[in-house]
Amino acid sequence: MLVQQTDIRRWFRALTPFLDERMRRLIAAAESEAIAYGGVCALFQATRMVAKAYRVADAVRVVGVPVVMGGPHVTEVPGEALGQDGGPRHANAVALGEADDTWPRIVGDAATRTAE
């Protein structure tokens, strides 16, 4: 049986009151990937929230959903998110600079499963 988008929406709405933000994002990403809809998680954060964003990114990557990270912190130290500083890799790709300029390219790369 093929799961329809409307079924997922109904199921997700029913569970939402019982889930924290991390779990909502994980479930949404996994369901989107399962029906080949979407399949990329974008996280944009400031430095003070980067540790939490890295934890969310790590959890999403574990279930096989590619992660793109951006925001002021990642723009300043992109190697940290990519694990190039000796730490763990948290993102598949990073978006540097203003999202207005980079977001269309990120969406295109996600659709073709490429990242530059």
C-alpha positions as CSV (number, residue, x, y, z in Angstrom):
1,M,0.0,0.0,0.0
2,L,1.4,3.4,-1.0
3,V,1.2,6.0,1.7
4,Q,-0.4,9.2,0.5
5,Q,0.7,12.7,1.5
6,T,-2.7,13.3,3.1
7,D,-2.3,10.2,5.3
8,I,1.0,11.5,6.5
9,R,-0.3,14.9,7.2
10,R,-3.2,13.5,9.2
11,W,-0.9,11.2,11.2
12,F,1.6,14.0,11.8
13,R,-1.1,16.4,13.0
14,A,-2.3,13.8,15.4
15,L,1.2,13.3,16.9
16,T,2.4,16.9,16.9
17,P,1.1,17.8,20.4
18,F,3.2,14.9,21.9
19,L,6.4,15.7,20.1
20,D,9.2,18.2,20.7
21,E,10.7,20.2,17.8
22,R,13.5,17.7,17.3
23,M,11.1,14.8,16.9
24,R,8.8,16.7,14.6
25,R,11.7,17.5,12.3
26,L,13.0,13.9,12.4
27,I,9.6,12.4,11.6
28,A,8.8,14.9,8.9
29,A,12.2,14.3,7.2
30,A,11.8,10.5,7.4
31,E,8.3,10.5,6.0
32,S,9.2,12.9,3.2
33,E,12.2,10.8,2.2
34,A,10.0,7.6,2.4
35,I,7.6,9.0,-0.3
36,A,10.4,10.6,-2.3
37,Y,9.1,14.1,-1.5
38,G,11.7,16.6,-0.3
39,G,14.4,14.8,1.4
40,V,16.7,17.5,2.6
41,C,16.9,19.2,6.0
42,A,18.1,22.8,6.1
43,L,19.2,24.3,9.4
44,F,20.2,27.9,9.7
45,Q,21.4,29.1,13.1
46,A,23.3,31.7,15.0
47,T,26.4,30.8,17.1
48,R,24.5,30.6,20.4
49,M,22.3,27.8,19.0
50,V,24.9,25.9,17.0
51,A,25.4,23.1,19.5
52,K,21.6,22.3,19.5
53,A,21.5,22.6,15.7
54,Y,24.4,20.1,15.4
55,R,22.6,17.6,17.6
56,V,19.5,17.9,15.4
57,A,21.6,17.6,12.2
58,D,23.3,14.5,13.6
59,A,20.0,12.9,14.4
60,V,18.6,13.7,10.9
61,R,21.7,12.4,9.1
62,V,21.4,9.1,11.0
63,V,18.1,8.4,9.3
64,G,19.7,9.1,5.9
65,V,18.3,12.6,5.2
66,P,20.9,15.0,3.8
67,V,21.6,18.1,5.9
68,V,22.5,21.6,4.6
69,M,23.6,24.1,7.3
70,G,23.9,27.8,7.1
71,G,23.6,31.0,9.1
72,P,26.1,33.3,10.7
73,H,28.1,30.7,12.6
74,V,28.5,28.3,9.6
75,T,29.4,31.1,7.3
76,E,32.2,32.1,9.7
77,V,33.5,28.6,10.3
78,P,32.1,26.2,7.6
79,G,34.8,23.6,8.2
80,E,33.3,22.9,11.7
81,A,29.9,21.8,10.2
82,L,31.7,19.7,7.6
83,G,34.0,18.0,10.1
84,Q,37.1,19.5,8.5
85,D,38.4,20.8,11.8
86,G,38.9,17.4,13.3
87,G,35.5,17.2,14.9
88,P,32.5,15.2,13.7
89,R,30.7,16.0,10.4
90,H,27.3,17.5,11.0
91,A,26.3,18.5,7.5
92,N,26.4,17.2,4.0
93,A,26.8,20.7,2.6
94,V,26.9,24.3,3.9
95,A,25.3,27.4,2.6
96,L,27.5,30.5,2.9
97,G,26.3,34.0,2.9
98,E,22.7,35.2,2.4
99,A,20.1,32.5,1.9
100,D,18.4,34.6,-0.8
101,D,21.4,34.0,-3.1
102,T,22.1,30.4,-2.2
103,W,18.7,28.8,-1.5
104,P,17.6,28.3,-5.1
105,R,20.9,26.5,-5.8
106,I,20.5,24.3,-2.7
107,V,17.0,23.2,-3.7
108,G,18.3,22.4,-7.2
109,D,21.2,20.4,-5.8
110,A,18.9,18.5,-3.4
111,A,16.6,17.6,-6.3
112,T,19.5,16.2,-8.3
113,R,21.3,14.8,-5.2
114,T,24.4,16.8,-5.9
115,A,26.0,19.4,-3.7
116,E,28.7,22.0,-4.5
